Amino acid sequence: MKIFRIFPLVLIICLVMAFAAPGAYALDEPSLNGKAALLVDLDTGNILFALNKDEQRAPASLTKIMTTLLALEALDEGRISLDDIVTAQDDCLSGMAEDSSTAGITPGMQVSVKDLLYCTMLHSANEACNVLGTYISGSISAFVEEMNAKAAELGCVNTHFVNPNGLPADNHYSSAYDLYLMTVEAMKYPLFMEMANTKSYQSSNPEVNGGNPFPNSNALLTDDAYYARNGSYLYEGASGVKTGYTNAAGYCLVSTAQRGDIRLLAVAMGCDGEMNAQIEKYYNFDDTIAMYDWVFDNFSHRSIISTSENVMSVPVELSDGGSAMLRPQSDLTALLPNDVAIESITRDIALYEDQLVAPIAAGTPLGEMTLSLDGEVLGKVTLVNNSEVELSRAEYMKQRVLDILSQGWVIAIIVLVLAFLLLYMFLVMRYRRLRRRHLRQRRRMEQRRRMEREQMYSQSRQGPQTYSIDPSDRYDGSIDDSFFDDRQ
């Protein structure tokens, strides 16, 4: 019975601790309709929300972001000009279905590069992409090869193109994250966002779109978009980029939005809408708005480290004080949920070990700190020393001596000197041992002589006697001439 009484208490404690525990994104994430999505802080590249971001999916007309990027590169390199007049080739309608989105461009029609770009970005005209591709690369197939090469260059590992417009085709796919990489690259060209934000465009050729202006298809920007007829999706601060739809891809959208100092990019893929789900909503816009609102309502830029903070003291070789105090070279802020505790941010420090040797001028980079939250890197700062670190003369001399002694030729000389000393000590000890033995023999011989003299003197007083001397006791008179010192 006691177990059943304790269990509710333990459960309550666990729930309290779970709610109290700090987390990177503890607030409820947005509930989406689409199959894949991505939300990125444009200032840092940090991912704020992701749903199947690397899943390979049909990108529909989001493919045209890459087509436009290659055209902008060709413009920037001077290979083409906005004023160039292009004659539509015979295969410009290749792969078109009856319900494909077009601007009415037919073989033989002459259209400027500028008109072709606006047809691609605003009206999502599929034949305009074919005309552009052939003009830039010589053929549609050659242009598609360049598209795939550019995708690989940008690090798009889940992308492969078969055509320049995004019409359904086997092995034609991309991912939410790869589309983010393409869009950010395209945004480096001012003309890209200028076109993406244009609400309506009138072609200079009256044959294009029957002479009628065509509106931007992005309902976040204008109520004139054909997707906006069932309700307004206008969103404060929204800009660009591109819509897309096929039955296989669902409704898609890449867009950006800014409010205050927060700049976001959102990708929505595989959403339901009128043509694929028979509903009077377009969830590519609903999902995008839900992601933007989630950030604008719950996130803010917060300081996570400043230059006034002393991070750590590190030992410095050859210094008087022996250490240096490190601080960030610059402040770092990050877009974070308002309820996240700054203390929960992880700090990983990598020191530049080869730089930690005196003397060191103030402000010298001596390391790097990586700040992350729940595995997501928020940013990096360089660590510098607060003040100058002076060289210690004593430590320097000691180090120089050690450096010299550690050299090979010096070690060889020391070994030879030690060997010579050992040999010398061996010879001295041997000399002393032989000398002591010689002196002992000499003293014994002198003692025997005295004894012999005393015996002879005693016998001379007693009369003639016969003496017998053991030959082995006789001193033969041989003395090593090298031993003259008999004081020991």
MIZA-621630 format. One line per 10 residues: number of its first residue (from 1); for each residue y, x, z of C-alpha. Coordinates in nm, 4 decimals. Example, Ala and Ser with C-alpha at 12.3 -4.5 7.8 and 13.67 -1.06 7.14 Angstrom:
REM MIZA-621630
1	-0.4500 1.2300 0.7800 ~ -0.1060 1.3670 0.7140 .
END
This chain:
REM MIZA-621630
1	0.0000 0.0000 0.0000 ~ 0.2379 0.2853 0.0741 ~ 0.1987 0.4091 -0.2841 ~ 0.3238 0.0770 -0.4212 ~ 0.6217 0.0861 -0.1863 ~ 0.7192 0.4405 -0.2842 ~ 0.6805 0.3925 -0.6607 ~ 0.9922 0.1723 -0.7103 ~ 1.2007 0.4207 -0.5114 ~ 1.0790 0.7129 -0.7236 .
11	1.1515 0.5148 -1.0422 ~ 1.5058 0.4365 -0.9283 ~ 1.5705 0.8025 -0.8433 ~ 1.4431 0.9130 -1.1859 ~ 1.6640 0.6607 -1.3635 ~ 1.9699 0.7704 -1.1662 ~ 1.9039 1.1373 -1.2455 ~ 1.8497 1.0585 -1.6134 ~ 2.1835 0.8785 -1.6387 ~ 2.3609 1.1456 -1.4362 .
21	2.2217 1.4382 -1.6347 ~ 2.4754 1.5842 -1.8812 ~ 2.3852 1.5753 -2.2488 ~ 2.5504 1.6654 -2.5761 ~ 2.5533 1.3161 -2.7171 ~ 2.4555 1.0920 -2.4286 ~ 2.6462 0.7948 -2.5740 ~ 2.4588 0.5486 -2.7914 ~ 2.4345 0.6649 -3.1517 ~ 2.5414 0.4313 -3.4324 .
31	2.2800 0.1855 -3.5554 ~ 2.2492 0.2137 -3.9330 ~ 2.0877 0.0231 -4.2163 ~ 2.0362 0.3161 -4.4541 ~ 1.7407 0.5509 -4.4883 ~ 1.9396 0.8739 -4.4528 ~ 2.2822 0.9663 -4.3199 ~ 2.4946 1.2593 -4.2102 ~ 2.8244 1.2900 -4.0229 ~ 2.9990 1.6274 -4.0103 .
41	3.3124 1.7678 -3.8484 ~ 3.4958 1.9067 -4.1522 ~ 3.6911 2.1611 -3.9480 ~ 3.3853 2.3363 -3.8051 ~ 3.0880 2.2175 -4.0096 ~ 2.9208 2.0958 -3.6897 ~ 2.6816 1.8058 -3.7413 ~ 2.7774 1.5140 -3.5185 ~ 2.5082 1.2718 -3.6339 ~ 2.2090 1.2976 -3.8668 .
51	1.9370 1.0659 -3.9913 ~ 1.6724 1.2195 -4.2194 ~ 1.9384 1.4609 -4.3422 ~ 1.6884 1.6833 -4.5284 ~ 1.4778 1.4057 -4.6779 ~ 1.4525 1.4243 -5.0578 ~ 1.5884 1.1000 -5.1999 ~ 1.7198 0.9661 -5.5311 ~ 2.0955 1.0404 -5.5195 ~ 2.2034 0.7976 -5.7955 .
61	2.5652 0.8618 -5.9020 ~ 2.6253 1.1038 -5.6136 ~ 2.4792 1.3448 -5.8712 ~ 2.8195 1.3279 -6.0397 ~ 2.9684 1.5334 -5.7539 ~ 2.7792 1.8358 -5.8883 ~ 2.8729 1.7483 -6.2492 ~ 3.2401 1.7355 -6.1530 ~ 3.2101 2.0603 -5.9519 ~ 3.0823 2.2509 -6.2560 .
71	3.3619 2.1056 -6.4696 ~ 3.6217 2.2138 -6.2121 ~ 3.4759 2.5647 -6.2092 ~ 3.5003 2.5780 -6.5893 ~ 3.8645 2.4663 -6.5648 ~ 3.9382 2.7277 -6.3011 ~ 3.7805 3.0022 -6.5127 ~ 3.9775 2.8933 -6.8218 ~ 3.6690 2.8013 -7.0246 ~ 3.8009 2.4475 -7.0750 .
81	4.1337 2.2685 -7.0285 ~ 4.2243 1.9176 -6.9122 ~ 4.4017 1.8616 -7.2446 ~ 4.1006 1.9608 -7.4558 ~ 3.9918 1.6786 -7.6881 ~ 3.6150 1.6402 -7.6931 ~ 3.4141 1.4592 -7.9594 ~ 3.1236 1.2669 -7.8063 ~ 2.7939 1.4011 -7.9397 ~ 2.5184 1.1929 -8.0935 .
91	2.3016 1.2056 -7.7792 ~ 2.5800 1.1074 -7.5375 ~ 2.4015 0.7765 -7.4704 ~ 2.0691 0.9482 -7.4042 ~ 1.8794 0.7903 -7.1139 ~ 2.1127 0.4915 -7.0881 ~ 1.9764 0.1506 -6.9902 ~ 2.1477 -0.1712 -7.0897 ~ 2.2939 -0.2163 -6.7421 ~ 2.4023 0.1472 -6.7024 .
101	2.7557 0.2060 -6.5879 ~ 2.9582 0.3251 -6.8877 ~ 3.3171 0.3545 -7.0050 ~ 3.2366 0.2452 -7.3609 ~ 3.2311 0.5986 -7.5019 ~ 3.0203 0.6159 -7.8169 ~ 2.9130 0.9002 -8.0498 ~ 3.2051 1.0390 -8.2481 ~ 3.4717 0.9059 -8.0101 ~ 3.7360 1.1623 -7.9082 .
111	3.8241 1.1788 -7.5410 ~ 4.0199 1.4337 -7.3371 ~ 3.8516 1.6378 -7.0628 ~ 4.0860 1.4732 -6.8116 ~ 3.9750 1.1249 -6.9189 ~ 3.6104 1.2305 -6.9037 ~ 3.6554 1.3570 -6.5450 ~ 3.8217 1.0352 -6.4274 ~ 3.5554 0.8296 -6.6039 ~ 3.2946 1.0329 -6.4160 .
121	3.4505 1.0143 -6.0696 ~ 3.6157 0.6695 -6.0613 ~ 3.4249 0.4558 -6.3086 ~ 3.0927 0.6418 -6.2631 ~ 3.0483 0.6414 -6.6400 ~ 2.7094 0.7942 -6.7200 ~ 2.7809 0.8805 -7.0842 ~ 3.0975 1.0683 -6.9783 ~ 2.8759 1.3091 -6.7808 ~ 2.6635 1.3771 -7.0900 .
131	2.9719 1.4466 -7.3004 ~ 3.1158 1.6815 -7.0367 ~ 2.7864 1.8653 -6.9928 ~ 2.7417 1.9279 -7.3632 ~ 3.1025 2.0430 -7.4039 ~ 3.0766 2.2903 -7.1142 ~ 2.7259 2.4300 -7.1675 ~ 2.6350 2.3476 -7.5268 ~ 2.3737 2.0862 -7.4460 ~ 2.2779 1.8417 -7.1731 .
141	1.9673 2.0424 -7.0825 ~ 2.1645 2.3693 -7.0525 ~ 2.4183 2.1957 -6.8290 ~ 2.1406 2.0607 -6.6045 ~ 2.0067 2.4155 -6.5675 ~ 2.3517 2.5218 -6.4481 ~ 2.3557 2.2310 -6.2044 ~ 2.0282 2.3473 -6.0490 ~ 2.1439 2.7079 -6.0399 ~ 2.4636 2.6062 -5.8601 .
151	2.2672 2.3947 -5.6129 ~ 2.0471 2.6947 -5.5316 ~ 2.3560 2.9135 -5.4916 ~ 2.4998 2.6683 -5.2372 ~ 2.1760 2.6661 -5.0375 ~ 2.0658 2.3181 -5.1437 ~ 1.6934 2.3567 -5.0785 ~ 1.6135 1.9867 -5.1182 ~ 1.7810 1.9252 -5.4532 ~ 1.6614 1.9198 -5.8129 .
161	1.8473 1.7635 -6.1050 ~ 1.7050 1.6293 -6.4301 ~ 2.0258 1.4811 -6.5733 ~ 2.4022 1.5097 -6.5056 ~ 2.4602 1.1439 -6.4118 ~ 2.1934 1.0414 -6.1597 ~ 2.0113 0.7794 -6.3652 ~ 1.6532 0.7315 -6.2372 ~ 1.4189 1.0130 -6.3420 ~ 1.1082 1.1784 -6.2033 .
171	1.1800 1.4938 -6.0021 ~ 1.5506 1.4087 -5.9705 ~ 1.6398 1.4200 -5.6017 ~ 1.8758 1.5495 -5.3361 ~ 1.9357 1.5111 -4.9618 ~ 2.2219 1.4019 -4.7389 ~ 2.2776 1.7593 -4.6180 ~ 2.2687 1.9087 -4.9685 ~ 2.5217 1.6510 -5.0903 ~ 2.7468 1.7543 -4.8031 .
181	2.7239 2.1177 -4.9210 ~ 2.8142 2.0189 -5.2789 ~ 3.1045 1.8009 -5.1680 ~ 3.2583 2.0655 -4.9439 ~ 3.2422 2.3134 -5.2321 ~ 3.4046 2.0645 -5.4717 ~ 3.6796 1.9881 -5.2178 ~ 3.8009 2.3459 -5.2535 ~ 3.9556 2.2332 -5.5834 ~ 4.2627 2.0094 -5.5208 .
191	4.1964 1.8099 -5.8385 ~ 3.8646 1.6867 -5.6956 ~ 4.0201 1.4925 -5.4067 ~ 4.3155 1.3951 -5.6265 ~ 4.0746 1.2185 -5.8612 ~ 3.8565 1.0831 -5.5780 ~ 4.1593 0.9204 -5.4123 ~ 4.3062 0.7683 -5.7294 ~ 4.2823 0.3893 -5.6917 ~ 4.3095 0.3067 -6.0622 .
201	4.3180 0.5092 -6.3844 ~ 4.4256 0.4291 -6.7381 ~ 4.2691 0.6387 -7.0131 ~ 4.4954 0.7855 -7.2796 ~ 4.2402 0.6669 -7.5398 ~ 4.2650 0.2874 -7.5866 ~ 3.8981 0.2780 -7.6886 ~ 3.7826 0.3940 -7.3450 ~ 3.6830 0.0950 -7.1279 ~ 3.8207 -0.1359 -7.3918 .
211	4.1715 -0.0157 -7.3197 ~ 4.1576 -0.1506 -6.9643 ~ 4.2315 0.0554 -6.6539 ~ 3.9341 0.1084 -6.4262 ~ 3.9560 0.0972 -6.0454 ~ 3.8030 0.3371 -5.7974 ~ 3.4599 0.2087 -5.6912 ~ 3.5131 0.3229 -5.3312 ~ 3.5906 0.0058 -5.1323 ~ 3.7092 0.2164 -4.8344 .
221	4.0170 0.2999 -5.0433 ~ 4.1030 -0.0144 -5.2371 ~ 4.0373 -0.3862 -5.2401 ~ 4.0254 -0.3659 -5.6190 ~ 3.6902 -0.1880 -5.6076 ~ 3.4148 -0.4028 -5.7521 ~ 3.2158 -0.3520 -5.4321 ~ 3.4997 -0.5129 -5.2330 ~ 3.4822 -0.8575 -5.3860 ~ 3.2644 -0.9946 -5.1053 .
231	3.4812 -0.8670 -4.8252 ~ 3.7264 -0.5940 -4.7431 ~ 3.6023 -0.2498 -4.6402 ~ 3.9441 -0.0838 -4.6350 ~ 3.9367 0.1900 -4.3720 ~ 4.2330 0.3627 -4.2135 ~ 4.2358 0.7348 -4.2884 ~ 3.9572 0.7216 -4.5508 ~ 3.9713 0.9345 -4.8651 ~ 3.7318 1.0056 -5.1541 .
241	3.4642 1.0761 -5.2558 ~ 3.1920 0.9002 -5.4594 ~ 2.9766 0.5883 -5.4627 ~ 2.6325 0.5507 -5.6155 ~ 2.3636 0.2935 -5.6792 ~ 2.0284 0.2558 -5.8478 ~ 1.7421 0.0365 -5.7412 ~ 1.5425 0.3464 -5.6468 ~ 1.8287 0.5099 -5.4546 ~ 1.9814 0.2030 -5.2929 .
251	2.3532 0.1989 -5.2214 ~ 2.5006 0.5418 -5.1461 ~ 2.8381 0.6813 -5.0483 ~ 2.9957 1.0177 -4.9714 ~ 3.3406 0.9906 -4.8154 ~ 3.5861 1.1543 -4.5764 ~ 3.8202 1.0185 -4.3117 ~ 4.0919 1.1596 -4.0874 ~ 4.2688 1.0289 -3.7821 ~ 4.4917 1.2571 -3.5831 .
261	4.3286 1.5997 -3.5637 ~ 3.9766 1.4720 -3.6385 ~ 3.8502 1.5209 -3.9955 ~ 3.5078 1.3869 -4.0877 ~ 3.2721 1.3721 -4.3833 ~ 2.9998 1.1080 -4.3999 ~ 2.6987 1.0656 -4.6274 ~ 2.5107 0.7344 -4.6447 ~ 2.1970 0.6953 -4.8601 ~ 1.9357 0.4292 -4.9237 .
271	2.1406 0.1305 -4.8024 ~ 2.0927 -0.2378 -4.8759 ~ 2.3342 -0.4474 -5.0781 ~ 2.3738 -0.7267 -5.3247 ~ 2.1461 -0.6048 -5.6059 ~ 1.8575 -0.4589 -5.4060 ~ 1.8528 -0.6914 -5.1038 ~ 2.0324 -1.0014 -5.2354 ~ 2.2878 -0.9981 -4.9532 ~ 2.6642 -1.0270 -4.9593 .
281	2.7162 -0.6923 -4.7885 ~ 2.7136 -0.3319 -4.8954 ~ 2.5698 -0.1301 -4.6132 ~ 2.6736 0.2044 -4.7586 ~ 3.0260 0.1062 -4.6474 ~ 2.9123 -0.0604 -4.3246 ~ 2.7078 0.2445 -4.2216 ~ 2.9920 0.4797 -4.3054 ~ 3.2430 0.2754 -4.1040 ~ 2.9991 0.2584 -3.8120 .
291	2.9691 0.6403 -3.8101 ~ 3.3445 0.6930 -3.8340 ~ 3.4184 0.4411 -3.5563 ~ 3.1561 0.6044 -3.3355 ~ 3.3417 0.9358 -3.3514 ~ 3.7008 0.8102 -3.3469 ~ 3.6257 0.5882 -3.0446 ~ 3.4226 0.8355 -2.8397 ~ 3.5067 1.1933 -2.9428 ~ 3.8038 1.4235 -2.9058 .
301	3.8862 1.7888 -2.9562 ~ 3.8351 1.9656 -2.6258 ~ 3.8960 2.3219 -2.5164 ~ 3.5667 2.4906 -2.4359 ~ 3.6980 2.8442 -2.3794 ~ 4.0404 3.0096 -2.3696 ~ 4.1820 3.3601 -2.3907 ~ 4.2859 3.3485 -2.0244 ~ 3.9257 3.3309 -1.9029 ~ 3.7553 3.6489 -1.7819 .
311	3.4012 3.6219 -1.9120 ~ 3.2187 3.9239 -1.7713 ~ 3.2478 4.2860 -1.6647 ~ 3.0486 4.5383 -1.8672 ~ 2.9705 4.9045 -1.7902 ~ 3.1506 5.1621 -2.0047 ~ 3.0206 5.5130 -2.0506 ~ 3.2490 5.8106 -1.9719 ~ 3.5127 5.5875 -1.8090 ~ 3.7093 5.6396 -1.4876 .
321	3.6554 5.2864 -1.3623 ~ 3.3054 5.2600 -1.5025 ~ 3.3520 4.9101 -1.6531 ~ 3.5671 4.6802 -1.8666 ~ 3.6523 4.3121 -1.8224 ~ 3.5912 4.0987 -2.1330 ~ 3.7803 3.7864 -2.2420 ~ 3.7818 3.5729 -2.5603 ~ 4.0009 3.7021 -2.8400 ~ 4.0955 3.3439 -2.9317 .
331	4.0780 2.9926 -2.7915 ~ 3.7961 2.7677 -2.9066 ~ 3.8000 2.3902 -2.9215 ~ 3.5241 2.1579 -3.0368 ~ 3.4889 1.7941 -3.1259 ~ 3.2838 1.6566 -2.8378 ~ 3.1997 1.3237 -2.6767 ~ 3.4558 1.2459 -2.4101 ~ 3.1918 1.2225 -2.1362 ~ 3.0305 1.5625 -2.1963 .
341	3.0739 1.8129 -1.9117 ~ 3.2107 2.1456 -2.0353 ~ 2.9800 2.3160 -1.7837 ~ 2.6782 2.1960 -1.9829 ~ 2.7757 2.4131 -2.2806 ~ 2.5452 2.7146 -2.3228 ~ 2.6971 3.0607 -2.3611 ~ 2.5038 3.3380 -2.5353 ~ 2.6632 3.6833 -2.5313 ~ 2.5801 3.9745 -2.7604 .
351	2.7474 4.3061 -2.6694 ~ 2.8389 4.5812 -2.9142 ~ 2.6542 4.8514 -2.7208 ~ 2.7714 5.1357 -2.9451 ~ 3.1353 5.0467 -2.8678 ~ 3.1022 5.0632 -2.4878 ~ 3.2131 5.4273 -2.4624 ~ 3.5524 5.5422 -2.3275 ~ 3.8264 5.5731 -2.4301 ~ 3.8741 5.2101 -2.5428 .
361	4.2102 5.0620 -2.6405 ~ 4.3036 4.7216 -2.5001 ~ 4.1935 4.4332 -2.7219 ~ 3.9013 4.6172 -2.8824 ~ 3.6141 4.3867 -2.9932 ~ 3.3204 4.4652 -2.7644 ~ 3.0974 4.1611 -2.8114 ~ 3.0530 3.8067 -2.9348 ~ 2.9896 3.4792 -2.7550 ~ 2.8100 3.1842 -2.9143 .
371	2.8740 2.8451 -2.7546 ~ 2.6264 2.5651 -2.8148 ~ 2.5359 2.2223 -2.6829 ~ 2.1775 2.1009 -2.6923 ~ 2.0930 2.3611 -2.9573 ~ 2.3902 2.2743 -3.1814 ~ 2.6275 2.5707 -3.2239 ~ 2.9848 2.4669 -3.1447 ~ 3.1481 2.7941 -3.2382 ~ 3.1706 3.1681 -3.1821 .
381	3.4413 3.3871 -3.0279 ~ 3.4906 3.7623 -3.0262 ~ 3.5059 3.9243 -2.6821 ~ 3.7670 4.1944 -2.6215 ~ 3.8606 4.4083 -2.3191 ~ 4.1600 4.3068 -2.1098 ~ 4.3090 4.6528 -2.0651 ~ 4.2721 5.0113 -2.1796 ~ 3.9679 5.2000 -2.0538 ~ 4.0514 5.5678 -1.9980 .
391	3.8181 5.8605 -2.0478 ~ 3.6885 6.0440 -1.7375 ~ 3.7106 6.4211 -1.7922 ~ 3.4247 6.4925 -1.5517 ~ 3.2008 6.2343 -1.7137 ~ 3.2974 6.3632 -2.0551 ~ 3.2097 6.7242 -1.9672 ~ 2.8801 6.6141 -1.8116 ~ 2.7996 6.4169 -2.1226 ~ 2.8905 6.7086 -2.3490 .
401	2.6641 6.9393 -2.1492 ~ 2.3811 6.6906 -2.1700 ~ 2.4404 6.6529 -2.5423 ~ 2.4250 7.0283 -2.5921 ~ 2.1168 7.0646 -2.3762 ~ 1.9432 6.7915 -2.5706 ~ 1.9725 6.9793 -2.9013 ~ 1.6540 7.1281 -3.0429 ~ 1.7701 7.4871 -3.0760 ~ 1.9054 7.4887 -2.7205 .
411	1.5761 7.3549 -2.5880 ~ 1.3917 7.6282 -2.7809 ~ 1.6107 7.9004 -2.6258 ~ 1.5627 7.7576 -2.2760 ~ 1.1862 7.7537 -2.3275 ~ 1.1930 8.1171 -2.4445 ~ 1.4080 8.2218 -2.1469 ~ 1.1771 8.0455 -1.9032 ~ 0.8760 8.2069 -2.0675 ~ 1.0422 8.5481 -2.0390 .
421	1.1237 8.4875 -1.6714 ~ 0.7677 8.3816 -1.5999 ~ 0.6369 8.6934 -1.7751 ~ 0.8831 8.9111 -1.5858 ~ 0.7835 8.7559 -1.2521 ~ 0.4165 8.8069 -1.3390 ~ 0.4752 9.1765 -1.4201 ~ 0.6807 9.2313 -1.1013 ~ 0.4131 9.0707 -0.8859 ~ 0.1430 9.2782 -1.0551 .
431	0.3478 9.5970 -1.0067 ~ 0.3958 9.5229 -0.6358 ~ 0.0277 9.4463 -0.5874 ~ -0.0796 9.7794 -0.7538 ~ 0.1864 9.9706 -0.5592 ~ 0.0690 9.8320 -0.2264 ~ -0.2895 9.9256 -0.3099 ~ -0.1819 10.2801 -0.4070 ~ 0.0134 10.3261 -0.0832 ~ -0.2810 10.2083 0.1219 .
441	-0.5070 10.4654 -0.0510 ~ -0.2489 10.7389 0.0050 ~ -0.2157 10.6620 0.3739 ~ -0.5945 10.6684 0.4134 ~ -0.6121 11.0084 0.2417 ~ -0.3395 11.1561 0.4602 ~ -0.5137 11.0249 0.7689 ~ -0.8377 11.1881 0.6629 ~ -0.6584 11.5167 0.6039 ~ -0.5184 11.5130 0.9551 .
451	-0.8585 11.4353 1.0927 ~ -1.0106 11.7217 0.8938 ~ -0.7415 11.9628 1.0118 ~ -0.7887 11.8581 1.3731 ~ -1.1658 11.8949 1.3425 ~ -1.1351 12.2419 1.1874 ~ -0.8950 12.3495 1.4562 ~ -1.1287 12.2290 1.7246 ~ -1.4261 12.4115 1.5707 ~ -1.2300 12.7338 1.5291 .
461	-1.1852 12.7443 1.9021 ~ -1.5533 12.6745 1.9575 ~ -1.6857 12.9294 1.7100 ~ -1.8189 12.9198 1.3594 ~ -1.9734 12.5830 1.2614 ~ -2.1042 12.4244 0.9519 ~ -1.9198 12.1183 0.8189 ~ -2.0554 11.8568 0.5919 ~ -1.8093 11.6324 0.4005 ~ -1.9099 11.3290 0.2058 .
471	-1.7920 11.3805 -0.1529 ~ -1.6812 11.0230 -0.1714 ~ -1.4330 11.0808 0.1105 ~ -1.2686 11.3729 -0.0564 ~ -0.9226 11.3192 -0.1960 ~ -0.9236 11.4402 -0.5548 ~ -0.5463 11.4847 -0.5610 ~ -0.4880 11.2315 -0.8367 ~ -0.1777 11.0218 -0.7723 ~ -0.0111 10.7791 -1.0174 .
481	0.3128 10.9546 -1.0993 ~ 0.4887 10.6206 -1.1463 ~ 0.4704 10.5392 -0.7754 ~ 0.7128 10.7542 -0.5797 ~ 0.8460 10.5125 -0.3263 ~ 0.6210 10.5292 -0.0169 ~ 0.8531 10.3363 0.2115 ~ 0.6454 10.0139 0.2012 .
END
